Amino acid sequence: MKGLLRGPTQEERVAGLNYGIIGCGMMGQEHLRNIALLEDASVVAIFEPDAGMRALSAQAVPEALMVGSIEELLAVREVNCLLIASPNFLHLEQLEKIAAIRPLPVLVEKPLFTDPADAPRLAALRAAYPAPIWVAMEYRYMPPVARMIDEAEDATGGIRMLTIREHRFPFLEKVGDWNRFNRNTGGTLVEKCCHFFDLMRHILKSDPVRVMASGGQSVNHLDEVYDGKRSDIWDNAYVIIDFASGARAMLELCMFAEGARYQEEISAVGPKGKIECLVPGPGRFWPQHLGEPPIAQVIVSPRDPKGPRMVEIPVDRQLLEAGDHNGSTFYQHQRFQKAVRAEQSVEVAVEDGWWAVAMGLAAQQSSETGQAVTFPMAFSPQAGRKQ
C-alpha cells in the first residue's frame, strides 16, 4: 500500500497503552469509561467532530488533547494505539488513512464495512497492515456468554443446533441520526446482528454455506423523517444459517420487546444435551419499581440424567455501570491490551469481522429477494482467507 509506514516497535508495544480515540459518540463514551478502569492505560488524544460529544469527552477525560482531524491525532507522539468508534460507514476509510500515515494497533468497532463493493479495499488493507487490528465483537466477552462457550462442547457432545434470540429496545438516538438509514449502517442485520453472526461462527467453529432470512420494519421509526427522507432501518427478523460442519443456527431479532426480563437468550443443543445462557439488558433501562435487575444465568440440561442445572453469573457492578454490554467492553480491552503488547494473538481478526458483515449482508439480501443466499459470494471472505 503506497505510503505505508512501519508498525510500532516492540519497545513501543510493551509500554502502557496510550489511546487515540476516533469518534466519541454513545459507544465511544462507553469505551472511555472502560479504558479508565484498565491498568496501564490512558486516553491521550480524541478526535470527535460533534461539539456536544466533544464536550462530554472533555469532561470524562479532561487531560486528553482534543484534535480536529485524524491527521492531528496521529501526529501526537504519545499515542501508541487507536480506537475507532465512529459511524459504520466511516470505518474502512479511516483505517486506510491510518495505514497510509501511521499504522498503529487499532481496536475498530463493528462493522468493518457496510458496502459489499468495499471488500477488495479491505482485503488490500489486511494484506499490508503491519500492526494488530482487533474488531470489537463485545458479545464474545459477556461473562455468561463466555461461560456458555467454555462449557458448550462438553454439555452438548457437539453442537448441532444453535439459537440466538435478542428481544430488546429500539435503536437509540445517535449523532446526526446516522443510524436511521440502511445506507449508513449496512442494514440492521449488519449493524446490530453482525455480533450474533460472529458468535455463531465462533461457537460452531465453522463457516456458513447458506443463509435464509425474513425481516423488515414493522413498528419502530415508521413516522421518522430526516432531511425529507423516511427512516428505513429494520426492527425485526428471522435468520436461518446452514454451516459447513452440518450444524445450523437461527437468529430471532425483535427491537420492540424491551419489556422482556432477559435481552439475549442463547441455546446450543447436541446429542448429549442442551446449554443456554440468559443475559439481561442494560441496567439503566430496568424498571426501578421491580427492584434489582436480573442476574445472568447459564443453564445446562443433560438428556441423561434429566434435570436442568442453573448457575448465576454475576458481573461486577462497576463494569455494569461502565457500559451497556454486561462488562464485555472491559474484558475486550484487557485482551486487546495483551495483543498490543505481543503477549497474545488477536482473537477477533479482520477475517472474523469480514465474515460477520458478509453474513449480515447475505441475510439482508435473502430477506429482500425471498431467496436463499449461498457462499461463496462476490464479496465473500474466502478471497481474503489466511494462508
Secondary structure in CASP SS format (residue, H / E / C, confidence):
PFRMAT SS
TARGET T0000
AUTHOR 0000-0000-0000
METHOD secondary structure of the structure
MODEL  1
M C 1.00
K C 1.00
G C 1.00
L C 1.00
L C 1.00
R C 1.00
G C 1.00
P C 1.00
T C 1.00
Q H 1.00
E H 1.00
E H 1.00
R H 1.00
V H 1.00
A C 1.00
G C 1.00
L E 1.00
N E 1.00
Y E 1.00
G E 1.00
I E 1.00
I E 1.00
G C 1.00
C C 1.00
G C 1.00
M H 1.00
M H 1.00
G H 1.00
Q H 1.00
E H 1.00
H H 1.00
L H 1.00
R H 1.00
N H 1.00
I H 1.00
A C 1.00
L C 1.00
L C 1.00
E C 1.00
D C 1.00
A E 1.00
S E 1.00
V E 1.00
V E 1.00
A E 1.00
I E 1.00
F E 1.00
E C 1.00
P C 1.00
D C 1.00
A H 1.00
G H 1.00
M H 1.00
R H 1.00
A H 1.00
L H 1.00
S H 1.00
A H 1.00
Q H 1.00
A H 1.00
V C 1.00
P C 1.00
E C 1.00
A C 1.00
L E 1.00
M E 1.00
V E 1.00
G C 1.00
S C 1.00
I H 1.00
E H 1.00
E H 1.00
L H 1.00
L H 1.00
A C 1.00
V C 1.00
R C 1.00
E C 1.00
V C 1.00
N C 1.00
C E 1.00
L E 1.00
L E 1.00
I E 1.00
A C 1.00
S C 1.00
P C 1.00
N H 1.00
F H 1.00
L H 1.00
H H 1.00
L H 1.00
E H 1.00
Q H 1.00
L H 1.00
E H 1.00
K H 1.00
I H 1.00
A H 1.00
A H 1.00
I H 1.00
R C 1.00
P C 1.00
L C 1.00
P C 1.00
V E 1.00
L E 1.00
V E 1.00
E E 1.00
K C 1.00
P C 1.00
L C 1.00
F C 1.00
T C 1.00
D C 1.00
P H 1.00
A H 1.00
D H 1.00
A H 1.00
P H 1.00
R H 1.00
L H 1.00
A H 1.00
A H 1.00
L H 1.00
R H 1.00
A H 1.00
A H 1.00
Y C 1.00
P C 1.00
A C 1.00
P C 1.00
I E 1.00
W E 1.00
V E 1.00
A E 1.00
M C 1.00
E H 1.00
Y H 1.00
R H 1.00
Y H 1.00
M C 1.00
P H 1.00
P H 1.00
V H 1.00
A H 1.00
R H 1.00
M H 1.00
I H 1.00
D H 1.00
E H 1.00
A H 1.00
E H 1.00
D H 1.00
A H 1.00
T H 1.00
G C 1.00
G C 1.00
I C 1.00
R C 1.00
M E 1.00
L E 1.00
T E 1.00
I E 1.00
R E 1.00
E E 1.00
H E 1.00
R C 1.00
F C 1.00
P C 1.00
F C 1.00
L C 1.00
E C 1.00
K C 1.00
V H 1.00
G H 1.00
D H 1.00
W H 1.00
N H 1.00
R H 1.00
F C 1.00
N H 1.00
R H 1.00
N H 1.00
T H 1.00
G C 1.00
G C 1.00
T H 1.00
L H 1.00
V H 1.00
E H 1.00
K C 1.00
C C 1.00
C H 1.00
H H 1.00
F H 1.00
F H 1.00
D H 1.00
L H 1.00
M H 1.00
R H 1.00
H H 1.00
I H 1.00
L H 1.00
K C 1.00
S C 1.00
D C 1.00
P E 1.00
V E 1.00
R E 1.00
V E 1.00
M E 1.00
A E 1.00
S E 1.00
G E 1.00
G E 1.00
Q C 1.00
S C 1.00
V C 1.00
N C 1.00
H C 1.00
L C 1.00
D C 1.00
E C 1.00
V E 1.00
Y E 1.00
D C 1.00
G C 1.00
K E 1.00
R E 1.00
S C 1.00
D C 1.00
I C 1.00
W C 1.00
D C 1.00
N E 1.00
A E 1.00
Y E 1.00
V E 1.00
I E 1.00
I E 1.00
D E 1.00
F E 1.00
A C 1.00
S C 1.00
G C 1.00
A C 1.00
R E 1.00
A E 1.00
M E 1.00
L E 1.00
E E 1.00
L E 1.00
C E 1.00
M C 1.00
F C 1.00
A C 1.00
E C 1.00
G C 1.00
A C 1.00
R C 1.00
Y C 1.00
Q C 1.00
E E 1.00
E E 1.00
I E 1.00
S E 1.00
A E 1.00
V E 1.00
G C 1.00
P C 1.00
K C 1.00
G E 1.00
K E 1.00
I E 1.00
E E 1.00
C E 1.00
L E 1.00
V E 1.00
P C 1.00
G C 1.00
P C 1.00
G H 1.00
R H 1.00
F H 1.00
W C 1.00
P C 1.00
Q H 1.00
H H 1.00
L H 1.00
G C 1.00
E C 1.00
P C 1.00
P C 1.00
I C 1.00
A C 1.00
Q E 1.00
V E 1.00
I E 1.00
V E 1.00
S E 1.00
P E 1.00
R C 1.00
D C 1.00
P C 1.00
K C 1.00
G C 1.00
P C 1.00
R E 1.00
M E 1.00
V E 1.00
E E 1.00
I C 1.00
P C 1.00
V C 1.00
D C 1.00
R H 1.00
Q H 1.00
L H 1.00
L H 1.00
E H 1.00
A C 1.00
G C 1.00
D C 1.00
H C 1.00
N C 1.00
G C 1.00
S H 1.00
T H 1.00
F H 1.00
Y H 1.00
Q H 1.00
H H 1.00
Q H 1.00
R H 1.00
F H 1.00
Q H 1.00
K H 1.00
A H 1.00
V H 1.00
R C 1.00
A C 1.00
E C 1.00
Q C 1.00
S C 1.00
V C 1.00
E C 1.00
V C 1.00
A C 1.00
V H 1.00
E H 1.00
D H 1.00
G H 1.00
W H 1.00
W H 1.00
A H 1.00
V H 1.00
A H 1.00
M H 1.00
G H 1.00
L H 1.00
A H 1.00
A H 1.00
Q H 1.00
Q H 1.00
S H 1.00
S H 1.00
E H 1.00
T H 1.00
G C 1.00
Q C 1.00
A C 1.00
V E 1.00
T E 1.00
F C 1.00
P C 1.00
M C 1.00
A C 1.00
F C 1.00
S C 1.00
P H 1.00
Q H 1.00
A H 1.00
G H 1.00
R C 1.00
K C 1.00
Q C 1.00
END
